[in-house]
Every structure is written in structure tokens, then in C-alpha cells.
């Protein structure tokens, strides 16, 4: 109460002395963002988490349009659904679905959405219990999407690389930009384009600063030249977990013949490193006779000499 009374008394005193409140607008100050801009930016930032919601709304809108204009298209929708489901199960690895569980998940979503869309095209999306089925089914199918480790890692890397202009300005690589990024098992890698006059030697010299700016541990980042050989590009690889930090357990022999490549373990990008033993230029076998010296014999039966 005393503070409020003191503020009013101070305001009356200022008006008595002729002091009036003023608002100063600087031409360089930006205008405050509207609510629509804030909401749109939020929806775009969390587009990965909200992808099931967008997909469900799109399916409901498509069902409403089909029910009004083309309700007799439901056999075509079912045929396309069956074809797309089989294509995802048999050839999903060609579009980035590397594991079997990812292909099964994509095929399940396709079959569920296609079946619901065909039914809603005939009966209408508001016909009971189609709205409840869409809500419960969409929530159930969204749980694996939200829990997917590689999706969450990809979102984290994308948000980290969105701040690359500020990071590049802080570490002395101003003008460099991100070209592409890929998330793998133990980390991620990205290709960058350097500004004019910058080389990969400058990037290697600033590698500790890059690790500090990205928030990784020491020794987690590697810098490589790109395969195209351009001097103004480089590839950055960051490990979230070092696969070679501890001893890798030996799973047992991986081959049954010396002619087969031997699995020596994984690289840092999770690819295997098979190595084959070099074969001799010509197969040689030994022949021993009683009373004769031991000489090598070539595969087709002609005696030969040791080098």
C-alpha cells in the first residue's frame, strides 16, 4: 500500500512540475511480432513433433473432399493403399527406411490411413465412430514416431545447425554455411561450404572452438575434405558416443575360409570394415617324393621354383 501511494504522489509531483511521459521510437528498433507470426514460427520449429497431428488433419480434410466430390473412388483408394503397403515392405530401403521395423511401421501407417480414408470417403469423416477411430489410432501410431531415437537426434542436429551462422561468426568462420546433414548410429555428419579465402586448414585449426561451440566433448569432432575435392568445402563429423572408447567384444569367427573377407569391426560411421587376405599370384602346392628334394609344384602340375 505504501509503495502504491508513493508512486501516485511521485506522479502528481511530476505533473505539477510540468513533466509529461514520453515515448521514444528508434527507427532501428523492429516492431513487435504479432501473435500469428509467433504461432507460425512455433508450429514450424516443432514440425517434427507435430507431424502426426498435421498428417491426421490432412487425412480428415482429404476425406471430406472425397466424400463431397468423389465418394465412388473408394476402390481406387484401397488399390493404391495395398500397392503402397507392399512397396514399402519390399522396397522401403530405397527411400531411406533402412531397418525392417521402420518399413513395417511405414506400411502399417499406410494401410491404416488408406483404410480409414476409403471408409470416410463413402460414409463421411464425421460419421461415427470414424472421428474416434482417427483420434485413438492417430495417437497410437504417433507414439513410435515420438519415441524414435534417430528422429529425435535428427531434430536436435537440425536445431543445432540452424544456429551455425552465429557459431561461425563466433569461431572466426564467418560466411560459411551448412549444405547438408545426415544422422547415423553414433553421431552425425554435415557438409559445409566455406567463404571466399577460407580453407580446410583454417577449419582444422579451429576444431577445439567448433567442439566448444557445438557443446560436445573434447575429441568428438573430425574434419575431412569432401569427395569432390573442392578447396572451399569440408565435412564435419561429430560423435555423440565413441564406439572405440571401450574394447569391442569378439563375437567369434566371422568366416569359414581364408578366401572370405574378415570382419575387423565397425568404423566410426557404423559401417563394417571387412578385409580380405591378399591371394598369391598363382596357386602353389607342395609335392614330396621319397628320395627327392622338396620342391613346389604349380597348380597345373608343372614343377616350379621358389622365388
N, C-alpha and C positions, 0 to 999 in steps of 0.2 A: 504494500500500500504506500509506503514512504517513497519508494523508488518511482512509482507511477505519479504521485503528487509532485515529486521533484522534477520529473520530466515535463509535466504540464506547466509548472511555474517557470522552468527554463525556456519553454517555447513562448510563453507570454512575454517574458523579458526580451527575447529576441525580436518579437514583433513590435514591441514598444520602441526598440532602438532602430526600427526600420529594416531589419534583416529578414529577407524572404528566402524560402527554399528555392533552389535552382537545380535543374537537371542539365548536365553537360553531355552531349553526344559527340563522341570522337568519330570522325569519318572512317577511321581504320577499324573500328570495332564492328564485328559481324552482328547481324540481327539474331535474336534467339530463335532456336529451331522450333518449328511447330510440332504439335503432337503427332500429326500424320508422319512427319519425317522421322521422328524418334521411333514410332511403332514400326515403320517400314524398315528402318535400319536394324531394329531388334529382330524382326522376322527374318531378315537376310542373314544376320550374324548366326542365328540358331537354326538355319535352314536344314542342317543335317539332323538335329534332334527332332525337328518338327516335320520331317519328310513323311512319316506315316499319316500325320494329320492332313497335309497337303494332298497326299495320294487318295485318302478317303474322300475328301471334299471333291476332288476331280472325278472320282468314280461316281459319286452321287450326282454331280452335275451332268456327266455323260449319260447316266441312266435316265435322268429327267428329260434330256433332249431326245434320246432314242425312244422313250415311251410316247412322247408327243408326236414325233415325226415318223419314226420307222420302228414300230413295235414288232413288225414281222421279220426283223433281221435277227431274231434270237438264234436260229440255226447257224447263221454265218458266224455269230459271236462264239458259239460253242465250238465250231470247227476251228476257228482261229485260236481259241483257248487251248484245245487239245494239241494243235500243231506247235504252238509256242511252248507248252509244257514239255513236250517231247524234245524239242530243240534245245531247251535249257538243260534237260537231264543228260542228253547225249553230247552236246557240243558247247556247253556253257563255259568251258575253259578258254574258248577262243575270244570271249568278251570280258575276260578278267575274273571269272569265277574259278579260282584255282583249286579249291578243295571240294570234296564231294558234298559236305554238309552245306556249303554255300549254294551249290547247284540245286540240292534238294529244297533248300529254303526258298530260293527264287522260283522254282517250279511250283511249290506249294502256294505261294502268294499269287502266282499267275492263275492257277486253277481255281483258287478261292474267289479272286476278284472277277474272273471270267464267268464263273457260275452265278455269282451274285448279280453281275451286270446283265446277263441274259434273262434271269428271272425278273429283275427290276424293269427291264425293257418291256416285258409283257404285262406285268401287274402294276408297275409304277414304283418309284423308290419310297413312297410314303405308305405303301401297303404293309400292314402288319403281317409278320414280325420282321420285315426287311430292315427297318431302321435299327432295331435292337440287334439284329444279326451283324449289321455293319459296325455298330459300336463295339460289341463284345469281340467279334472276330478281328476288327482292326486293332484293338488293344492287345489281344493275344498274339497276333502276328507282329506287333511292334516291339514286344519285349526282347526277342533275339536281336533285333536291329539296334536297340538302345544298349544292349549288353555286349555287342560285338567289339572285341578288343581292337582290331585293326581299324574299324571305322572311327572309334574314339581317338586312336593315335593319329589318324589322318586329319581329323578335325583340329586336334591340338597343334599339329605341324602347320596346317593352313593358317591358323590364327597367329602362330609364331612368325611365319613368313610374311604375313600382312604388315608386320612392323619392321620389315627389313629396311625400308628407306631410312627410318630413324636409327636403326642399328648400323647401317653402312655409314651414315653421317657421323656417328659417334666413334667408330673404329678407324676412320680415315679411308673408307672405300666409297665415298660419295659418288653417286651416279650409277652404281651397279644395280642390277635388277634381277629378279627371280624369273627364270624361264619355265621350269617345270619341277615337280617334286613327286617322289614315289616313297611310300611307306612299305617296309618289309618286316621280317620277323623280329630283328633285334634293333631296329632303328629306322632311319630314313636317309634319303639322299636327294639332292637337288642340284639342278644346273643353273648357273648364274652367268650373266653377260656383264663384262666389266666396262667401265667408262673408258674414254679415249686416253691412252697413256698408261693405263694400269695393266699389269701382267700378273701371271700366276705366282711369280716370285714375291710380289707385294702381298698377295693373299697368304702365302706360307709364312711370311714374316709376321703377319698379324693373326696367326692362328690362335695364340692364347687369348687375344682380345675377342675373337669370334666366340670361343668357348665361354668366356665370361659374359658376353652379351646374350648368348643363347641360353645361359643358365645350366649348362651341362658340367660334368665333372672333368677334371684335367685328363687330357689324352683321349677324349671321346670323339674328337673331330679329326677327319682326314681330308686332305685336299688332293685331287687328281686332275690331270688335264683331260679334256673331253676327247672322245674318239674321233671327232672331225679334225682335230689338230689345230684349231684356231687359237691364236695367242690371246684373244680377248674374252675367252670363256674358261670356266673351270667347273669342276664337280665337287660338291661338298658332301661328305658322308658323316653322319652323326650317329653314334651308337648309344642307345638308351641302356643296353645291357651287353657287356662284353662276353661273347661266347667262349673266348680263350682265356678268361681270367682264372678259371679253375681247370683242373685236369679233366679231360674228356674221358669217360669210361669206355673201355674197349668192348664193343658188342660181340666180339668173336670174329672168326674169319669171314670175309665177305665174298671170297672167290673160291672156286674149286680147281682152278688151273692157273698156271703161271702166265698163260696167254691172255687171261682176262684182266681188265684194269682193276687195280686195288684201290679201295676207298680209304683215303687218308684222313677224312674228317671234313667238316664244313668250313667254307670261307666265312668272312665277316658278313657277306650278303646272303647267308644261309644256303648257298649253292654248294653242292658236293664237289670234292676235288679228287676225282679218280685219276690214278696214274698207272700207265702200262709199262712193264719192263721192256727195254729195247730188245728186239729179236735179232739173232745173228744174221749176217747177210746170206748165209746158206746153211741149211740144217746139216749137222755133222753127227755121226755116231761112231763109236769105237768098236774095233774088231780085234780080238785077241786070239791068236793061234798058238798051239804048243810048238815051242822051238823057234818062234819068230818074235821079233820085237813088236811092241805095242804101237800101232800106227792108226791115225784117224782115217775113217772111210767116209766119203761123201754119200749123200742120201741115195744117189742113183747107182752106187756100187763101185765107183772108181776110187782107187786109193788117192789120198791127198797128203799134203804136208801141213804141219802146224806152222803158223806164222812165226 
